[in-house]
Amino acid sequence: MISADLFPLRPEALAAPSSGIVEVFDYGRNKPGLLPLWVGEGDRPTPSFIAEAAQKSLAEGETFYTHQAGIPPLREAIAAYLSRMSGHNVGSERIFVTNGGMHALQIAVRMIAGSGDEVIVPTPAWPNFRGALEVAGATTREVPMRFGNAGWQLDIDDLARAITPATRALCINSPANPTGWTATLDELRAMLALARQHGLWIIADEIYGQFYFEGDRAPSFRDLMTPEDRILFVQTFSKNWAMTGWRMGWLEAPAALAPVIVNLIQYSSSGTPVFAQRAGIAALEGGDAFIAEQVSQARANRDQLVAILSAVPGFRLARPPGAFYLFFGVEGAADTRALAFDLVDHAGVGLAPGTAFGAGGDGFLRLCYLRRSEDVAEAAHRLAARIAARATAHA
Ligand SMILES: Cc1ncc(COP(=O)(O)O)c(C=O)c1O
C-alpha cells in the first residue's frame, strides 16, 4: 500500500489493476528447464531483413524528431498491407503510427471515454483493455462469455443488455486473446447494428486476424463498415512480424479525427522512432511469407496440443479457431491461480491463470502455443502427466 499522506496520487493511477500474469511469472521465471508459455509472444526473434532496415536507417543518421502520425511511406505501406490482406481499399490518411498496440489503445480510449463513462468488454479478455479504461477514469462493464462443447461463445443479447445511458463503446477483440473466440460475420453485423443504434464507438482489436484457422483471415468489421462508422482499429507489429520488443503499432480511425490523434500522440510519445518505422516498412513489404510460416506453425501446434490434452480425462477444452492461445479448464481445479503455481513447481510449465483475464476467466488457464513444436508437445505431455497425477492423488 502506498501511503496517501506521504505520496498523494490520483485515484485512477492507484486503481490501475496489477497483472495476474506477472505474479506467476515472477515466481517461476528462473526455474531451470521451465517451458514458459505464459506471455503472449512466440519464441522467434524478428526476421533479420526487418532488423537490417532499422540498422540501415540508424547508419544513415535518421535520428531526429519525426511526424507524429508516422512517416508517409510507412502509413502508405500499412494502408497497402491492409488493403491487400482484407480485399477492401484502405486509405493512408486513416492510419496513425503508435508505440505498439497498447499506445494505439491508450489513444483510442483517451478520445472516447473518461470519468462517468462505461465501456463494454466481453471477458475473458486481454487485461490491458481494462487497464487502459480505468487509468482514463472510465468503467469497464464486463460481459462474461460462456464455455461449452462448441468452445467459447458470446451471447449478443448479453451484450445488448449491458448497454446503459453511460455506455460509450464496445471493445471487441476477435480473434480473441485469451480464448481464441472469433466472431462470425453475423455476430460482427449484430454488434455493428447495436453500435449504430445506440450511437456507440467500437474499439476493434483484430490484431490476430491472420491467425485464423478456418479461412484465409478472420471475419472483420472491415467487411461491413462504411468509412464514417465510429470504429477505431487498434493494431500492432508485435505478433505478425515477431516484433513485440519494438513497440510498433498503429491506430486506424476516420481521417477526420487526424488533428486530435496527432495531438494525443504529440502529448504522449511525440512519435515513433524513425528507424523502427523503417523496419515496419520492411516487415509490411517483405513479411507475408514469415506470417504464413507462423500461422501454419500455430495451426499445427494447436492441433497437436488439443490431440494430446483431449486424450487425458480432466481437461475442459475446445479447439480454438483463432489467435495462438489455448484457454482451458481442469476438472476439480476451481482455483487456477493456485494451479498455475503448482504447474510451475511440478510440471515445469509456465501458464497464465485465467483470473488475470476478468470474471469470465475463473477456472481456466492460458497457454501460448506459438513456439517450437517440440516445446509445445513436451509442455502438453508434462501437463497431461501432472493433471493425471493430481486426479489420482485426489481420488
Ligand atoms: C488482444 C491484444 N491486443 C493488443 C495487443 C498489443 O500488443 P503490443 O502493445 O505489444 O503492440 C496484445 C498483446 O498481447 C493483445 O493480446
The ligand as a Tripos MOL2 file, in Angstrom:
@<TRIPOS>MOLECULE
LIG
   16    16     1     0     0
SMALL
NO_CHARGES

@<TRIPOS>ATOM
      1 C1         -5.5480   -8.5550  -27.9150 C.3       1 LIG1
      2 C2         -4.2950   -7.7560  -27.9250 C.ar      1 LIG1
      3 N1         -4.3360   -6.5200  -28.4140 N.ar      1 LIG1
      4 C3         -3.2390   -5.7500  -28.4670 C.ar      1 LIG1
      5 C4         -2.0280   -6.2080  -28.0250 C.ar      1 LIG1
      6 C5         -0.9290   -5.2110  -28.1170 C.3       1 LIG1
      7 O1          0.3150   -5.5690  -28.3100 O.3       1 LIG1
      8 P1          1.5190   -4.5530  -28.2880 P.3       1 LIG1
      9 O2          1.2760   -3.4730  -27.2780 O.co2     1 LIG1
     10 O3          2.6870   -5.4060  -27.9970 O.co2     1 LIG1
     11 O4          1.6210   -3.9660  -29.6420 O.co2     1 LIG1
     12 C6         -1.9320   -7.5030  -27.4790 C.ar      1 LIG1
     13 C7         -0.6760   -8.0440  -26.9300 C.2       1 LIG1
     14 O5         -0.6250   -9.0480  -26.2760 O.2       1 LIG1
     15 C8         -3.0930   -8.3000  -27.4470 C.ar      1 LIG1
     16 O6         -3.0940   -9.5600  -26.9960 O.3       1 LIG1
@<TRIPOS>BOND
     1     1     2 1
     2     2     3 ar
     3     2    15 ar
     4     3     4 ar
     5     4     5 ar
     6     5     6 1
     7     5    12 ar
     8     6     7 1
     9     7     8 1
    10     8     9 2
    11     8    10 1
    12     8    11 1
    13    12    13 1
    14    12    15 ar
    15    13    14 2
    16    15    16 1
@<TRIPOS>SUBSTRUCTURE
     1 LIG1         1 GROUP 0 **** ****
